[in-house]
């Protein structure tokens, strides 16, 4: 039986990480499954540089106290905010959310008003400390290009290793047959 190399396990783990990252919009039910904390408005719960995982929960299931991600800005300059829901109201069948940063002394209604349900991206379900810093330091487009490039290099490396092992095994088998 062939022994598994640590390098191979690491390569496989990284490969599966990138596959899961690419598929995450499907199983997390949001086109924006990953976010990062920039600023200190949520400092008592999330720190600047935290990477957060976002789940596209149905808006009617969101409850007061949950941390949501919502869109702000315009189509030309979109932005996202990660704050806690402090109140929910219904108006003509539509839901609206009042939010507040845990570290802010005031709620967000002065800044954005009540957040309509169509601006809700999802709820934060997990955080990973410090992994959000690359998103803050590098422009998003640049980061996407780097991640894509590294993924392609990783895939090429995995395929190359697989082919080399297969050829080595075939050579060993051929050598054993010639000795017989």
N, CA, C and O atoms as a DFTB+ gen file, in Angstrom:
720 C
 N C O
     1  1       0.850      -1.186       0.000
     2  2       0.000       0.000       0.000
     3  2       0.893       1.245       0.000
     4  3       1.875       1.320       0.739
     5  1       0.542       2.196      -0.822
     6  2       1.328       3.421      -0.975
     7  2       1.041       4.379       0.183
     8  3      -0.112       4.579       0.565
     9  1       2.116       4.972       0.738
    10  2       1.968       5.903       1.854
    11  2       1.606       7.286       1.312
    12  3       2.123       7.724       0.284
    13  1       0.717       7.951       2.018
    14  2       0.271       9.272       1.605
    15  2       1.269      10.313       2.106
    16  3       1.639      10.316       3.280
    17  1       1.693      11.181       1.220
    18  2       2.649      12.239       1.534
    19  2       1.917      13.435       2.143
    20  3       0.795      13.743       1.739
    21  1       2.540      14.110       3.110
    22  2       1.953      15.284       3.751
    23  2       1.689      16.382       2.727
    24  3       0.682      17.086       2.801
    25  1       2.617      16.522       1.758
    26  2       2.439      17.520       0.697
    27  2       1.161      17.233      -0.102
    28  3       0.419      18.144      -0.470
    29  1       0.929      15.947      -0.357
    30  2      -0.277      15.573      -1.105
    31  2      -1.540      15.895      -0.311
    32  3      -2.523      16.381      -0.870
    33  1      -1.510      15.625       0.987
    34  2      -2.669      15.932       1.824
    35  2      -2.934      17.430       1.865
    36  3      -4.079      17.872       1.780
    37  1      -1.864      18.204       1.996
    38  2      -2.010      19.652       2.017
    39  2      -2.558      20.158       0.685
    40  3      -3.454      21.002       0.659
    41  1      -2.020      19.643      -0.418
    42  2      -2.507      20.042      -1.746
    43  2      -3.980      19.701      -1.914
    44  3      -4.763      20.496      -2.433
    45  1      -4.341      18.511      -1.467
    46  2      -5.739      18.080      -1.570
    47  2      -6.643      18.950      -0.704
    48  3      -7.739      19.320      -1.124
    49  1      -6.188      19.275       0.500
    50  2      -6.980      20.134       1.390
    51  2      -7.169      21.514       0.778
    52  3      -8.271      22.063       0.817
    53  1      -6.119      22.073       0.221
    54  2      -6.228      23.395      -0.418
    55  2      -7.154      23.329      -1.618
    56  3      -7.971      24.225      -1.828
    57  1      -7.029      22.273      -2.406
    58  2      -7.899      22.097      -3.571
    59  2      -9.365      22.051      -3.145
    60  3     -10.202      22.742      -3.725
    61  1      -9.677      21.238      -2.133
    62  2     -11.061      21.140      -1.668
    63  2     -11.552      22.455      -1.066
    64  3     -12.727      22.799      -1.196
    65  1     -10.650      23.192      -0.404
    66  2     -11.015      24.507       0.110
    67  2     -11.475      25.418      -1.022
    68  3     -12.504      26.083      -0.906
    69  1     -10.710      25.450      -2.126
    70  2     -11.072      26.313      -3.241
    71  2     -12.339      25.829      -3.947
    72  3     -13.142      26.641      -4.406
    73  1     -12.521      24.516      -4.034
    74  2     -13.765      23.986      -4.616
    75  2     -14.952      24.395      -3.757
    76  3     -15.976      24.834      -4.279
    77  1     -14.818      24.251      -2.427
    78  2     -15.900      24.647      -1.525
    79  2     -16.155      26.152      -1.619
    80  3     -17.299      26.602      -1.555
    81  1     -15.076      26.925      -1.773
    82  2     -15.208      28.372      -1.909
    83  2     -16.002      28.720      -3.175
    84  3     -16.864      29.599      -3.158
    85  1     -15.700      28.026      -4.254
    86  2     -16.417      28.280      -5.512
    87  2     -17.876      27.851      -5.436
    88  3     -18.744      28.477      -6.046
    89  1     -18.148      26.783      -4.687
    90  2     -19.525      26.278      -4.571
    91  2     -20.308      26.931      -3.432
    92  3     -21.520      26.741      -3.326
    93  1     -19.627      27.699      -2.580
    94  2     -20.279      28.258      -1.390
    95  2     -21.523      29.096      -1.677
    96  3     -22.453      29.062      -0.871
    97  1     -21.595      29.854      -2.792
    98  2     -22.856      30.576      -3.029
    99  2     -24.062      29.648      -3.150
   100  3     -25.182      30.042      -2.825
   101  1     -23.840      28.419      -3.616
   102  2     -24.951      27.477      -3.746
   103  2     -25.423      26.962      -2.396
   104  3     -26.618      27.012      -2.103
   105  1     -24.511      26.469      -1.570
   106  2     -24.954      25.867      -0.315
   107  2     -25.154      26.877       0.804
   108  3     -25.797      26.559       1.805
   109  1     -24.621      28.086       0.664
   110  2     -24.886      29.123       1.661
   111  2     -26.023      30.055       1.224
   112  3     -26.386      30.981       1.950
   113  1     -26.569      29.810       0.060
   114  2     -27.772      30.482      -0.444
   115  2     -27.652      32.003      -0.534
   116  3     -28.614      32.723      -0.267
   117  1     -26.462      32.490      -0.912
   118  2     -26.263      33.917      -1.117
   119  2     -25.148      34.119      -2.132
   120  3     -24.187      33.351      -2.162
   121  1     -25.271      35.148      -2.961
   122  2     -24.174      35.425      -3.901
   123  2     -22.945      36.023      -3.201
   124  3     -21.888      36.151      -3.818
   125  1     -23.074      36.383      -1.943
   126  2     -21.974      36.973      -1.167
   127  2     -21.761      36.153       0.110
   128  3     -22.127      36.606       1.195
   129  1     -21.174      34.953      -0.001
   130  2     -21.044      34.082       1.170
   131  2     -19.903      34.438       2.114
   132  3     -19.828      33.915       3.226
   133  1     -19.019      35.324       1.676
   134  2     -17.873      35.674       2.499
   135  2     -17.795      37.189       2.629
   136  3     -17.977      37.917       1.653
   137  1     -17.526      37.650       3.826
   138  2     -17.351      39.077       4.067
   139  2     -16.195      39.283       5.023
   140  3     -15.585      38.325       5.498
   141  1     -15.905      40.520       5.294
   142  2     -14.829      40.824       6.229
   143  2     -15.200      42.067       7.017
   144  3     -15.984      42.905       6.572
   145  1     -14.615      42.160       8.195
   146  2     -14.907      43.280       9.084
   147  2     -13.879      44.378       8.848
   148  3     -12.672      44.165       8.963
   149  1     -14.390      45.548       8.516
   150  2     -13.538      46.715       8.320
   151  2     -14.123      47.825       9.185
   152  3     -15.251      48.261       8.955
   153  1     -13.384      48.272      10.151
   154  2     -13.885      49.273      11.077
   155  2     -14.156      48.655      12.435
   156  3     -13.911      47.470      12.658
   157  1     -14.671      49.487      13.344
   158  2     -14.841      49.046      14.729
   159  2     -16.278      49.098      15.224
   160  3     -16.509      49.003      16.430
   161  1     -17.241      49.246      14.336
   162  2     -18.623      49.386      14.792
   163  2     -19.169      48.113      15.449
   164  3     -20.150      48.171      16.192
   165  1     -18.536      46.963      15.177
   166  2     -18.963      45.706      15.797
   167  2     -17.879      45.164      16.727
   168  3     -17.828      43.961      16.983
   169  1     -17.013      46.044      17.232
   170  2     -15.800      45.643      17.952
   171  2     -16.030      44.730      19.147
   172  3     -15.155      43.924      19.464
   173  1     -17.141      44.820      19.804
   174  2     -17.339      43.930      20.955
   175  2     -17.620      42.488      20.521
   176  3     -17.455      41.563      21.316
   177  1     -18.039      42.291      19.276
   178  2     -18.343      40.957      18.765
   179  2     -17.357      40.517      17.696
   180  3     -16.857      39.392      17.730
   181  1     -17.076      41.403      16.750
   182  2     -16.168      41.109      15.641
   183  2     -15.065      42.153      15.621
   184  3     -15.296      43.331      15.896
   185  1     -13.875      41.705      15.293
   186  2     -12.729      42.612      15.242
   187  2     -12.386      42.924      13.785
   188  3     -12.664      42.129      12.887
   189  1     -11.781      44.086      13.565
   190  2     -11.344      44.425      12.215
   191  2     -10.397      43.337      11.734
   192  3      -9.509      42.897      12.463
   193  1     -10.604      42.913      10.493
   194  2      -9.785      41.857       9.909
   195  2     -10.385      40.473      10.034
   196  3      -9.838      39.523       9.474
   197  1     -11.499      40.322      10.753
   198  2     -12.164      39.020      10.820
   199  2     -12.818      38.715       9.479
   200  3     -13.397      39.595       8.842
   201  1     -12.718      37.474       9.064
   202  2     -13.437      36.992       7.892
   203  2     -14.733      36.386       8.406
   204  3     -14.715      35.642       9.386
   205  1     -15.861      36.688       7.763
   206  2     -17.137      36.145       8.218
   207  2     -17.788      35.342       7.105
   208  3     -17.669      35.662       5.922
   209  1     -18.478      34.291       7.521
   210  2     -19.234      33.443       6.600
   211  2     -20.696      33.860       6.724
   212  3     -21.232      33.994       7.824
   213  1     -21.324      34.061       5.568
   214  2     -22.684      34.602       5.520
   215  2     -23.629      33.561       4.926
   216  3     -23.335      32.946       3.901
   217  1     -24.755      33.380       5.582
   218  2     -25.785      32.457       5.106
   219  2     -27.002      33.261       4.655
   220  3     -27.466      34.148       5.370
   221  1     -27.511      32.950       3.476
   222  2     -28.657      33.657       2.917
   223  2     -29.975      33.187       3.504
   224  3     -30.780      32.561       2.815
   225  1     -30.189      33.482       4.745
   226  2     -31.402      33.088       5.472
   227  2     -32.615      33.827       4.919
   228  3     -32.515      34.991       4.529
   229  1     -33.746      33.156       4.888
   230  2     -34.984      33.803       4.466
   231  2     -35.294      34.959       5.414
   232  3     -35.241      34.799       6.633
   233  1     -35.617      36.124       4.852
   234  2     -35.800      37.317       5.689
   235  2     -36.886      37.141       6.747
   236  3     -36.782      37.706       7.836
   237  1     -37.914      36.374       6.444
   238  2     -38.976      36.192       7.435
   239  2     -38.524      35.353       8.630
   240  3     -39.221      35.296       9.643
   241  1     -37.361      34.700       8.521
   242  2     -36.822      33.908       9.630
   243  2     -35.738      34.647      10.421
   244  3     -35.213      34.113      11.399
   245  1     -35.405      35.858      10.007
   246  2     -34.412      36.642      10.735
   247  2     -35.059      37.201      11.994
   248  3     -36.192      37.681      11.963
   249  1     -34.332      37.133      13.095
   250  2     -34.868      37.570      14.390
   251  2     -34.036      38.721      14.959
   252  3     -32.870      38.900      14.610
   253  1     -34.658      39.483      15.830
   254  2     -33.949      40.541      16.551
   255  2     -32.788      39.887      17.299
   256  3     -32.942      38.835      17.919
   257  1     -31.639      40.524      17.225
   258  2     -30.441      39.999      17.871
   259  2     -29.473      39.328      16.914
   260  3     -28.298      39.163      17.242
   261  1     -29.947      38.937      15.730
   262  2     -29.039      38.317      14.757
   263  2     -28.225      39.391      14.053
   264  3     -28.674      40.526      13.890
   265  1     -27.016      39.013      13.638
   266  2     -26.144      39.922      12.891
   267  2     -26.390      39.672      11.411
   268  3     -26.227      38.556      10.918
   269  1     -26.787      40.738      10.709
   270  2     -27.093      40.615       9.289
   271  2     -26.075      41.390       8.449
   272  3     -25.343      42.247       8.944
   273  1     -26.063      41.058       7.178
   274  2     -25.280      41.794       6.190
   275  2     -26.290      42.405       5.232
   276  3     -27.171      41.712       4.722
   277  1     -26.158      43.711       4.987
   278  2     -27.087      44.369       4.069
   279  2     -26.351      45.320       3.152
   280  3     -25.259      45.800       3.456
   281  1     -26.993      45.580       2.000
   282  2     -26.416      46.464       0.983
   283  2     -26.702      47.924       1.319
   284  3     -27.780      48.278       1.796
   285  1     -25.696      48.760       1.053
   286  2     -25.862      50.210       1.136
   287  2     -25.172      50.799      -0.080
   288  3     -24.482      50.088      -0.812
   289  1     -25.351      52.074      -0.296
   290  2     -24.697      52.713      -1.433
   291  2     -25.552      52.654      -2.682
   292  3     -26.775      52.534      -2.616
   293  1     -24.883      52.740      -3.819
   294  2     -25.577      52.754      -5.103
   295  2     -25.081      51.605      -5.962
   296  3     -24.172      50.869      -5.575
   297  1     -25.681      51.461      -7.120
   298  2     -25.247      50.436      -8.061
   299  2     -23.798      50.688      -8.475
   300  3     -23.017      49.748      -8.625
   301  1     -23.447      51.950      -8.655
   302  2     -22.086      52.299      -9.075
   303  2     -21.069      52.073      -7.961
   304  3     -19.950      51.634      -8.225
   305  1     -21.443      52.364      -6.731
   306  2     -20.529      52.190      -5.596
   307  2     -21.233      51.398      -4.493
   308  3     -21.621      51.952      -3.465
   309  1     -21.391      50.085      -4.726
   310  2     -22.077      49.274      -3.721
   311  2     -21.211      49.071      -2.484
   312  3     -19.983      49.102      -2.550
   313  1     -21.865      48.866      -1.382
   314  2     -21.170      48.562      -0.143
   315  2     -22.021      47.630       0.687
   316  3     -23.206      47.436       0.417
   317  1     -21.403      47.058       1.695
   318  2     -22.116      46.147       2.582
   319  2     -21.823      46.546       4.024
   320  3     -20.729      47.012       4.344
   321  1     -22.804      46.358       4.874
   322  2     -22.660      46.657       6.292
   323  2     -23.026      45.397       7.066
   324  3     -23.956      44.678       6.702
   325  1     -22.279      45.139       8.141
   326  2     -22.531      43.999       9.017
   327  2     -22.881      44.570      10.383
   328  3     -22.007      45.040      11.112
   329  1     -24.185      44.527      10.729
   330  2     -24.665      45.062      12.007
   331  2     -25.754      44.155      12.571
   332  3     -26.280      43.284      11.879
   333  1     -26.074      44.378      13.825
   334  2     -27.066      43.568      14.529
   335  2     -28.468      44.144      14.352
   336  3     -28.653      45.361      14.348
   337  1     -29.453      43.256      14.205
   338  2     -30.859      43.659      14.112
   339  2     -31.356      44.020      15.510
   340  3     -31.249      43.223      16.443
   341  1     -31.900      45.226      15.643
   342  2     -32.442      45.653      16.936
   343  2     -33.968      45.782      16.904
   344  3     -34.614      45.849      17.950
   345  1     -34.535      45.816      15.700
   346  2     -36.001      45.876      15.580
   347  2     -36.395      45.440      14.168
   348  3     -35.628      45.585      13.216
   349  1     -37.611      44.903      14.062
   350  2     -38.160      44.496      12.761
   351  2     -39.584      45.013      12.698
   352  3     -40.338      44.908      13.665
   353  1     -39.946      45.573      11.549
   354  2     -41.342      45.988      11.372
   355  2     -41.824      45.525      10.008
   356  3     -41.042      45.289       9.086
   357  1     -43.141      45.403       9.916
   358  2     -43.762      45.006       8.658
   359  2     -44.618      46.165       8.168
   360  3     -45.323      46.813       8.941
   361  1     -44.536      46.406       6.871
   362  2     -45.337      47.464       6.272
   363  2     -45.817      46.972       4.920
   364  3     -45.006      46.713       4.032
   365  1     -47.113      46.842       4.753
   366  2     -47.729      46.377       3.507
   367  2     -47.151      45.040       3.049
   368  3     -46.949      44.820       1.855
   369  1     -46.889      44.154       4.003
   370  2     -46.398      42.821       3.673
   371  2     -44.885      42.728       3.500
   372  3     -44.351      41.631       3.336
   373  1     -44.195      43.850       3.535
   374  2     -42.735      43.852       3.405
   375  2     -42.099      44.052       4.773
   376  3     -42.636      44.758       5.626
   377  1     -40.935      43.412       4.969
   378  2     -40.216      43.540       6.234
   379  2     -39.126      44.611       6.137
   380  3     -38.507      44.806       5.091
   381  1     -38.917      45.291       7.251
   382  2     -37.880      46.325       7.358
   383  2     -37.126      46.093       8.666
   384  3     -37.711      45.710       9.678
   385  1     -35.822      46.333       8.622
   386  2     -34.951      46.022       9.752
   387  2     -34.234      47.274      10.233
   388  3     -33.678      48.032       9.438
   389  1     -34.254      47.481      11.556
   390  2     -33.455      48.539      12.176
   391  2     -32.213      47.838      12.723
   392  3     -32.311      46.800      13.378
   393  1     -31.042      48.419      12.445
   394  2     -29.794      47.789      12.852
   395  2     -28.940      48.744      13.689
   396  3     -29.193      49.947      13.767
   397  1     -27.920      48.152      14.307
   398  2     -26.997      48.936      15.120
   399  2     -25.689      48.167      15.231
   400  3     -25.691      46.951      15.423
   401  1     -24.578      48.877      15.110
   402  2     -23.282      48.278      15.395
   403  2     -23.148      48.079      16.889
   404  3     -23.501      48.973      17.658
   405  1     -22.652      46.940      17.319
   406  2     -22.546      46.650      18.753
   407  2     -21.714      47.695      19.493
   408  3     -21.943      47.938      20.678
   409  1     -20.765      48.307      18.819
   410  2     -19.880      49.274      19.452
   411  2     -20.353      50.719      19.240
   412  3     -19.716      51.655      19.723
   413  1     -21.453      50.898      18.530
   414  2     -21.965      52.247      18.258
   415  2     -22.947      52.675      19.356
   416  3     -23.689      51.841      19.874
   417  1     -22.958      53.950      19.710
   418  2     -23.893      54.423      20.737
   419  2     -25.303      54.663      20.180
   420  3     -26.233      54.908      20.949
   421  1     -25.468      54.598      18.889
   422  2     -26.751      54.913      18.246
   423  2     -27.085      53.839      17.217
   424  3     -26.214      53.098      16.761
   425  1     -28.382      53.772      16.859
   426  2     -28.761      52.816      15.822
   427  2     -28.547      53.452      14.441
   428  3     -28.199      54.628      14.330
   429  1     -28.762      52.653      13.402
   430  2     -28.423      53.072      12.040
   431  2     -29.522      53.830      11.297
   432  3     -29.338      54.175      10.130
   433  1     -30.652      54.096      11.937
   434  2     -31.746      54.725      11.185
   435  2     -31.372      56.115      10.675
   436  3     -31.873      56.535       9.632
   437  1     -30.514      56.830      11.379
   438  2     -30.074      58.153      10.896
   439  2     -29.234      58.018       9.628
   440  3     -29.282      58.877       8.747
   441  1     -28.463      56.930       9.542
   442  2     -27.587      56.726       8.381
   443  2     -28.336      56.133       7.189
   444  3     -28.261      56.659       6.078
   445  1     -29.063      55.029       7.426
   446  2     -29.678      54.295       6.310
   447  2     -31.178      54.119       6.445
   448  3     -31.802      53.551       5.549
   449  1     -31.774      54.580       7.520
   450  2     -33.199      54.352       7.724
   451  2     -33.446      52.881       8.045
   452  3     -32.534      52.151       8.431
   453  1     -34.687      52.469       7.879
   454  2     -35.030      51.059       8.049
   455  2     -34.563      50.319       6.801
   456  3     -34.810      50.778       5.686
   457  1     -33.900      49.199       6.968
   458  2     -33.336      48.437       5.853
   459  2     -34.431      47.554       5.258
   460  3     -34.976      46.698       5.954
   461  1     -34.764      47.755       3.965
   462  2     -35.794      46.917       3.342
   463  2     -35.286      45.491       3.115
   464  3     -34.087      45.266       2.950
   465  1     -36.203      44.550       3.109
   466  2     -35.834      43.136       2.986
   467  2     -35.027      42.829       1.725
   468  3     -34.199      41.918       1.732
   469  1     -35.257      43.577       0.643
   470  2     -34.510      43.293      -0.594
   471  2     -33.028      43.657      -0.503
   472  3     -32.236      43.241      -1.349
   473  1     -32.650      44.424       0.513
   474  2     -31.236      44.772       0.699
   475  2     -30.492      43.815       1.629
   476  3     -29.288      43.959       1.841
   477  1     -31.214      42.837       2.182
   478  2     -30.582      41.884       3.098
   479  2     -29.842      40.825       2.283
   480  3     -30.415      40.200       1.391
   481  1     -28.564      40.634       2.604
   482  2     -27.728      39.625       1.945
   483  2     -27.795      38.310       2.706
   484  3     -27.838      37.242       2.096
   485  1     -27.803      38.380       4.026
   486  2     -27.855      37.174       4.838
   487  2     -27.475      37.463       6.274
   488  3     -27.383      38.618       6.690
   489  1     -27.252      36.387       7.032
   490  2     -26.850      36.503       8.426
   491  2     -25.441      35.936       8.590
   492  3     -25.041      35.011       7.883
   493  1     -24.705      36.507       9.529
   494  2     -23.360      36.007       9.810
   495  2     -23.492      34.743      10.648
   496  3     -24.166      34.735      11.678
   497  1     -22.832      33.663      10.190
   498  2     -22.933      32.398      10.926
   499  2     -21.598      31.937      11.510
   500  3     -21.562      31.027      12.338
   501  1     -20.494      32.569      11.076
   502  2     -19.188      32.106      11.539
   503  2     -18.156      33.189      11.285
   504  3     -18.292      33.972      10.345
   505  1     -17.135      33.238      12.108
   506  2     -16.050      34.186      11.883
   507  2     -14.708      33.490      12.017
   508  3     -14.547      32.555      12.802
   509  1     -13.748      33.966      11.235
   510  2     -12.384      33.456      11.300
   511  2     -11.485      34.665      11.523
   512  3     -11.341      35.504      10.634
   513  1     -10.878      34.760      12.708
   514  2     -10.043      35.933      13.016
   515  2      -8.888      36.098      12.024
   516  3      -8.279      35.123      11.585
   517  1      -8.610      37.340      11.691
   518  2      -7.459      37.779      10.898
   519  2      -7.504      37.443       9.402
   520  3      -6.779      38.075       8.633
   521  1      -8.302      36.499       8.961
   522  2      -8.279      36.106       7.549
   523  2      -8.922      37.137       6.627
   524  3      -8.853      36.996       5.406
   525  1      -9.537      38.152       7.181
   526  2     -10.122      39.206       6.359
   527  2      -9.135      40.290       5.973
   528  3      -9.430      41.112       5.106
   529  1      -7.958      40.307       6.605
   530  2      -6.993      41.371       6.312
   531  2      -6.570      41.437       4.845
   532  3      -6.418      42.541       4.323
   533  1      -6.372      40.313       4.152
   534  2      -6.018      40.436       2.722
   535  2      -7.081      41.181       1.905
   536  3      -6.752      41.871       0.940
   537  1      -8.348      41.041       2.290
   538  2      -9.413      41.747       1.585
   539  2      -9.348      43.246       1.848
   540  3      -9.713      44.050       0.990
   541  1      -8.885      43.615       3.032
   542  2      -8.759      45.032       3.377
   543  2      -7.528      45.634       2.704
   544  3      -7.582      46.748       2.182
   545  1      -6.428      44.897       2.716
   546  2      -5.155      45.405       2.210
   547  2      -5.134      45.487       0.681
   548  3      -4.652      46.471       0.119
   549  1      -5.652      44.462       0.012
   550  2      -5.611      44.412      -1.451
   551  2      -6.976      44.737      -2.037
   552  3      -8.004      44.397      -1.452
   553  1      -6.986      45.393      -3.190
   554  2      -8.275      45.613      -3.870
   555  2      -8.919      44.265      -4.209
   556  3      -8.223      43.296      -4.512
   557  1     -10.226      44.215      -4.157
   558  2     -10.946      42.955      -4.357
   559  2     -10.632      42.316      -5.702
   560  3     -10.432      41.104      -5.775
   561  1     -10.587      43.096      -6.750
   562  2     -10.313      42.535      -8.069
   563  2      -8.937      41.877      -8.081
   564  3      -8.774      40.775      -8.605
   565  1      -7.956      42.552      -7.506
   566  2      -6.604      42.002      -7.448
   567  2      -6.612      40.678      -6.673
   568  3      -5.991      39.703      -7.097
   569  1      -7.310      40.650      -5.550
   570  2      -7.367      39.443      -4.741
   571  2      -8.024      38.303      -5.510
   572  3      -7.556      37.167      -5.443
   573  1      -9.074      38.581      -6.221
   574  2      -9.728      37.540      -7.025
   575  2      -8.785      36.990      -8.083
   576  3      -8.746      35.783      -8.320
   577  1      -8.030      37.869      -8.712
   578  2      -7.073      37.429      -9.735
   579  2      -6.003      36.539      -9.099
   580  3      -5.665      35.490      -9.648
   581  1      -5.474      36.949      -7.953
   582  2      -4.444      36.158      -7.271
   583  2      -5.002      34.803      -6.857
   584  3      -4.351      33.780      -7.070
   585  1      -6.194      34.776      -6.271
   586  2      -6.793      33.507      -5.839
   587  2      -7.045      32.604      -7.045
   588  3      -6.790      31.401      -6.978
   589  1      -7.538      33.162      -8.134
   590  2      -7.769      32.367      -9.346
   591  2      -6.460      31.797      -9.869
   592  3      -6.389      30.621     -10.228
   593  1      -5.425      32.628      -9.911
   594  2      -4.121      32.189     -10.399
   595  2      -3.566      31.065      -9.521
   596  3      -3.069      30.063     -10.035
   597  1      -3.651      31.231      -8.198
   598  2      -3.162      30.199      -7.284
   599  2      -3.968      28.907      -7.408
   600  3      -3.408      27.816      -7.306
   601  1      -5.267      29.021      -7.627
   602  2      -6.102      27.833      -7.816
   603  2      -5.677      27.080      -9.066
   604  3      -5.555      25.856      -9.045
   605  1      -5.454      27.803     -10.149
   606  2      -5.024      27.162     -11.400
   607  2      -3.667      26.487     -11.203
   608  3      -3.471      25.354     -11.643
   609  1      -2.726      27.175     -10.542
   610  2      -1.416      26.564     -10.272
   611  2      -1.553      25.307      -9.425
   612  3      -0.883      24.305      -9.676
   613  1      -2.420      25.363      -8.426
   614  2      -2.637      24.205      -7.570
   615  2      -3.210      23.031      -8.369
   616  3      -2.757      21.896      -8.220
   617  1      -4.195      23.303      -9.204
   618  2      -4.784      22.239     -10.023
   619  2      -3.746      21.624     -10.961
   620  3      -3.684      20.404     -11.111
   621  1      -2.936      22.469     -11.588
   622  2      -1.880      21.971     -12.484
   623  2      -0.906      21.093     -11.706
   624  3      -0.504      20.031     -12.181
   625  1      -0.529      21.538     -10.513
   626  2       0.398      20.777      -9.671
   627  2      -0.184      19.415      -9.288
   628  3       0.517      18.405      -9.335
   629  1      -1.450      19.387      -8.913
   630  2      -2.094      18.132      -8.525
   631  2      -2.163      17.175      -9.702
   632  3      -1.849      15.994      -9.560
   633  1      -2.568      17.671     -10.859
   634  2      -2.647      16.819     -12.048
   635  2      -1.259      16.317     -12.427
   636  3      -1.092      15.138     -12.741
   637  1      -0.265      17.197     -12.400
   638  2       1.112      16.815     -12.737
   639  2       1.621      15.726     -11.795
   640  3       2.202      14.741     -12.253
   641  1       1.413      15.885     -10.485
   642  2       1.817      14.865      -9.514
   643  2       1.114      13.541      -9.771
   644  3       1.733      12.481      -9.683
   645  1      -0.161      13.594     -10.083
   646  2      -0.928      12.383     -10.357
   647  2      -0.364      11.655     -11.576
   648  3      -0.168      10.440     -11.542
   649  1      -0.107      12.394     -12.642
   650  2       0.435      11.800     -13.874
   651  2       1.823      11.213     -13.607
   652  3       2.118      10.102     -14.047
   653  1       2.674      11.949     -12.891
   654  2       4.019      11.447     -12.586
   655  2       3.969      10.159     -11.769
   656  3       4.738       9.236     -12.038
   657  1       3.104      10.077     -10.802
   658  2       2.979       8.860      -9.992
   659  2       2.489       7.691     -10.818
   660  3       2.955       6.560     -10.682
   661  1       1.535       7.999     -11.678
   662  2       0.992       6.933     -12.523
   663  2       2.079       6.385     -13.441
   664  3       2.224       5.172     -13.595
   665  1       2.845       7.298     -14.050
   666  2       3.932       6.872     -14.925
   667  2       4.980       6.091     -14.142
   668  3       5.511       5.102     -14.647
   669  1       5.287       6.516     -12.920
   670  2       6.276       5.824     -12.087
   671  2       5.786       4.424     -11.752
   672  3       6.556       3.466     -11.823
   673  1       4.502       4.290     -11.384
   674  2       3.930       2.972     -11.083
   675  2       3.975       2.062     -12.289
   676  3       4.339       0.891     -12.180
   677  1       3.602       2.602     -13.450
   678  2       3.633       1.804     -14.678
   679  2       5.042       1.354     -15.013
   680  3       5.246       0.227     -15.465
   681  1       6.025       2.234     -14.793
   682  2       7.422       1.889     -15.040
   683  2       7.873       0.790     -14.083
   684  3       8.573      -0.137     -14.489
   685  1       7.471       0.890     -12.802
   686  2       7.828      -0.137     -11.827
   687  2       7.187      -1.467     -12.173
   688  3       7.828      -2.511     -12.050
   689  1       5.930      -1.448     -12.606
   690  2       5.228      -2.683     -12.978
   691  2       5.889      -3.305     -14.205
   692  3       6.086      -4.519     -14.256
   693  1       6.230      -2.480     -15.190
   694  2       6.898      -2.979     -16.400
   695  2       8.247      -3.585     -16.040
   696  3       8.626      -4.616     -16.594
   697  1       8.975      -2.961     -15.121
   698  2      10.276      -3.479     -14.683
   699  2      10.138      -4.810     -13.995
   700  3      10.968      -5.694     -14.204
   701  1       9.098      -4.987     -13.166
   702  2       8.873      -6.245     -12.488
   703  2       8.496      -7.338     -13.480
   704  3       8.921      -8.483     -13.322
   705  1       7.704      -7.006     -14.502
   706  2       7.307      -7.980     -15.514
   707  2       8.510      -8.422     -16.322
   708  3       8.600      -9.598     -16.676
   709  1       9.438      -7.529     -16.629
   710  2      10.625      -7.869     -17.406
   711  2      11.551      -8.777     -16.617
   712  3      12.276      -9.578     -17.207
   713  1      11.541      -8.665     -15.271
   714  2      12.369      -9.518     -14.441
   715  2      11.808     -10.938     -14.368
   716  3      12.548     -11.884     -14.097
   717  1      10.520     -11.090     -14.605
   718  2       9.886     -12.407     -14.492
   719  2      10.190     -13.323     -15.632
   720  3       9.716     -14.459     -15.654
